Amino acid sequence: MKFVYFGAVIAAAGLFVGSCQHEVLPTVNAADICFERDILPIFVSNCAMSGCHDAGTAADDYILTNYATIMDKGIRSGRPENSEIWEVIDENEMPPKNPLTPEQKAMIKTWIAAGAPNGVNCSSNCDSSVFTFSGAVSPLITKNCVGCHQYPGASGGVELSSYQGARDIAKSGAFLNSIKGTNGYKKMPPSGAGLSDCEINQIRKWVENGAQQN
């Protein structure tokens, strides 16, 4: 994953700034965005892995594991158009394997435009009585895991971007041990706030009920 200045990208392509076509992003209410709950998991799952922008690798001197390191450079509060991190996301230069979804992009752009506040201890609408794969587990995996754990190049050979992959890891016991950091497993996600107790309970109940594709 390499950060490339927007001007260099345009020059290399032989294009004019005015000719660039940017996708239309959905509208997001800035008041509904909380950094710790909504923004940090995007960076942790899609950028802050070994070989890219974790503390050990720090590719191109970027570490994207927490608020301080994300804000250290590449973000200009209130000005996404002048923030290098946003520019490479907008141009699909980052992440390198799969671009962020329009919803993820919209949240990041809106968050920067709103001043990039450090929201913590965010409220959650998690309901532990909901623990189906489609209603709870798959959205949690997409938000927190799939950036690292998808083929090609799934971290640790663990693929979670499909139901089959998630089911196999769940039935082996590795899924719950990883998100809790128990029985010798490194806690996942490797940085950030991690899953809440409610979210862990949703996954636990899904596993205990047979890890069904429901």
C-alpha positions as CSV (number, residue, x, y, z in Angstrom):
1,M,0.0,0.0,0.0
2,K,1.6,3.2,-1.1
3,F,0.5,6.8,-0.6
4,V,0.8,8.7,-3.9
5,Y,0.4,12.5,-4.2
6,F,-2.7,13.3,-6.1
7,G,-0.9,15.7,-8.4
8,A,1.6,13.0,-9.3
9,V,-1.2,10.6,-10.1
10,I,-2.8,13.1,-12.5
11,A,0.4,14.0,-14.1
12,A,1.3,10.3,-14.7
13,A,-2.1,9.7,-16.2
14,G,-1.9,12.8,-18.4
15,L,-5.2,14.1,-17.1
16,F,-6.5,17.4,-16.1
17,V,-8.0,17.9,-12.6
18,G,-11.2,19.1,-14.1
19,S,-11.7,15.9,-16.0
20,C,-11.6,13.5,-13.0
21,Q,-14.7,11.6,-12.4
22,H,-15.5,11.0,-8.7
23,E,-18.2,8.6,-7.6
24,V,-21.3,10.1,-6.0
25,L,-21.2,9.2,-2.3
26,P,-24.2,8.7,-0.1
27,T,-25.1,11.5,2.4
28,V,-24.0,10.9,5.9
29,N,-25.0,13.1,8.9
30,A,-21.8,14.1,10.7
31,A,-23.6,14.0,14.1
32,D,-24.2,10.3,13.6
33,I,-20.5,9.5,13.2
34,C,-18.3,8.5,16.1
35,F,-14.6,8.0,15.5
36,E,-14.0,5.0,17.8
37,R,-17.1,3.2,16.6
38,D,-17.3,4.1,12.9
39,I,-14.0,5.5,11.6
40,L,-11.3,3.6,13.4
41,P,-12.5,0.1,12.5
42,I,-12.3,1.1,8.8
43,F,-8.6,2.0,9.2
44,V,-7.7,-0.9,11.4
45,S,-9.4,-3.5,9.2
46,N,-8.3,-2.1,5.8
47,C,-5.0,-0.3,6.5
48,A,-3.3,-1.1,9.8
49,M,-2.2,-4.6,9.1
50,S,1.3,-6.1,9.0
51,G,3.1,-5.1,5.9
52,C,1.1,-1.9,5.5
53,H,0.3,0.8,8.1
54,D,0.7,-0.9,11.5
55,A,3.3,0.3,14.0
56,G,5.8,-2.4,13.0
57,T,5.7,-1.7,9.3
58,A,4.7,2.0,9.0
59,A,4.7,1.9,5.2
60,D,5.6,5.3,3.8
61,D,5.9,6.5,7.5
62,Y,2.1,6.2,8.0
63,I,0.7,4.4,11.1
64,L,-3.1,4.2,11.1
65,T,-3.8,2.3,14.3
66,N,-5.3,5.0,16.6
67,Y,-6.6,8.6,16.6
68,A,-3.2,10.2,17.3
69,T,-1.3,8.3,14.5
70,I,-4.1,8.8,12.0
71,M,-4.1,12.5,12.7
72,D,-0.3,12.8,12.8
73,K,-0.2,13.4,9.0
74,G,-2.4,13.0,6.0
75,I,-5.5,14.5,7.6
76,R,-6.3,18.2,7.6
77,S,-9.3,18.8,9.9
78,G,-12.2,20.3,8.0
79,R,-10.5,19.9,4.6
80,P,-10.8,16.5,3.1
81,E,-9.9,17.9,-0.4
82,N,-6.5,18.8,1.1
83,S,-6.0,15.6,3.1
84,E,-3.7,13.2,1.4
85,I,-5.3,10.2,3.1
86,W,-8.6,11.1,1.8
87,E,-7.2,11.8,-1.7
88,V,-5.8,8.3,-2.1
89,I,-9.0,6.7,-0.7
90,D,-11.0,8.8,-3.1
91,E,-8.9,7.7,-6.0
92,N,-9.0,4.0,-4.9
93,E,-5.2,4.0,-4.4
94,M,-5.8,2.8,-0.8
95,P,-6.5,0.2,0.3
96,P,-4.7,-1.7,-2.6
97,K,-6.7,-5.0,-2.6
98,N,-10.2,-3.7,-2.5
99,P,-11.5,-0.1,-2.5
100,L,-13.6,1.0,0.5
101,T,-17.4,0.9,0.0
102,P,-19.2,4.2,-0.9
103,E,-20.6,4.2,2.6
104,Q,-17.2,3.9,4.2
105,K,-15.8,6.6,2.0
106,A,-18.8,8.9,2.8
107,M,-18.2,8.4,6.5
108,I,-14.5,9.3,6.3
109,K,-15.0,12.3,4.1
110,T,-17.9,13.6,6.3
111,W,-15.8,13.0,9.4
112,I,-12.8,15.0,8.1
113,A,-15.1,17.8,6.9
114,A,-16.7,18.0,10.3
115,G,-13.2,18.6,11.9
116,A,-12.1,15.0,12.4
117,P,-13.3,14.9,16.1
118,N,-12.0,12.2,18.4
119,G,-15.3,10.6,19.4
120,V,-14.9,7.8,22.1
121,N,-17.1,5.8,24.3
122,C,-19.7,5.8,21.5
123,S,-23.2,4.7,22.1
124,S,-24.2,1.5,20.3
125,N,-27.4,0.0,18.9
126,C,-26.0,-3.5,19.5
127,D,-28.8,-6.0,20.5
128,S,-27.4,-9.3,21.8
129,S,-30.7,-11.0,21.2
130,V,-29.9,-10.7,17.4
131,F,-27.3,-13.2,16.5
132,T,-28.0,-14.5,13.0
133,F,-25.2,-14.5,10.4
134,S,-27.0,-12.0,8.1
135,G,-28.3,-9.7,10.9
136,A,-25.3,-9.5,13.2
137,V,-22.2,-11.6,12.4
138,S,-21.7,-10.7,8.7
139,P,-21.9,-7.0,9.3
140,L,-19.4,-7.2,12.2
141,I,-17.0,-9.2,10.0
142,T,-17.3,-6.7,7.2
143,K,-16.7,-3.8,9.5
144,N,-13.9,-5.2,11.6
145,C,-12.2,-8.2,9.9
146,V,-12.7,-8.5,6.2
147,G,-10.1,-5.9,5.2
148,C,-7.4,-8.2,6.4
149,H,-9.1,-11.6,6.0
150,Q,-10.0,-11.9,2.4
151,Y,-8.4,-13.5,-0.6
152,P,-6.0,-13.0,-2.2
153,G,-3.5,-12.6,0.6
154,A,-5.8,-13.2,3.6
155,S,-3.8,-12.5,6.8
156,G,-2.7,-15.7,8.4
157,G,-4.5,-17.7,5.8
158,V,-7.7,-16.9,7.6
159,E,-10.5,-16.0,5.1
160,L,-13.6,-14.4,6.5
161,S,-15.1,-12.7,3.5
162,S,-17.4,-15.7,2.8
163,Y,-19.9,-17.6,5.0
164,Q,-17.9,-20.8,4.5
165,G,-14.7,-19.2,5.7
166,A,-16.4,-17.7,8.8
167,R,-18.2,-21.0,9.6
168,D,-15.0,-23.0,9.4
169,I,-13.1,-20.6,11.7
170,A,-16.0,-20.4,14.1
171,K,-16.3,-24.2,14.4
172,S,-12.6,-24.6,15.0
173,G,-12.9,-22.3,18.1
174,A,-10.4,-19.8,16.6
175,F,-13.1,-17.1,16.0
176,L,-14.2,-16.6,19.5
177,N,-10.7,-17.1,21.0
178,S,-9.4,-14.4,18.6
179,I,-12.0,-11.8,19.3
180,K,-11.6,-12.4,23.1
181,G,-7.8,-12.9,23.1
182,T,-8.1,-16.1,25.0
183,N,-6.3,-19.5,25.0
184,G,-3.1,-18.1,23.6
185,Y,-4.7,-16.3,20.7
186,K,-3.8,-12.7,19.9
187,K,-6.8,-10.5,20.4
188,M,-8.4,-9.3,17.2
189,P,-8.8,-6.7,15.7
190,P,-5.1,-6.1,16.6
191,S,-5.6,-2.4,17.4
192,G,-8.4,0.0,18.1
193,A,-11.2,-0.5,20.6
194,G,-12.0,-4.0,19.6
195,L,-15.5,-5.6,19.7
196,S,-17.8,-4.7,22.5
197,D,-19.1,-7.2,25.0
198,C,-22.4,-7.1,23.2
199,E,-20.9,-7.8,19.8
200,I,-18.8,-10.7,21.2
201,N,-22.0,-12.1,22.7
202,Q,-23.7,-11.9,19.3
203,I,-20.9,-14.0,17.8
204,R,-20.7,-16.4,20.7
205,K,-24.5,-17.1,20.4
206,W,-24.2,-17.6,16.7
207,V,-21.3,-20.1,17.2
208,E,-23.1,-21.9,20.0
209,N,-26.2,-22.3,17.8
210,G,-24.3,-24.0,15.1
211,A,-22.8,-21.1,13.1
212,Q,-25.7,-21.3,10.7
213,Q,-26.0,-19.3,7.4
214,N,-29.2,-17.6,8.7
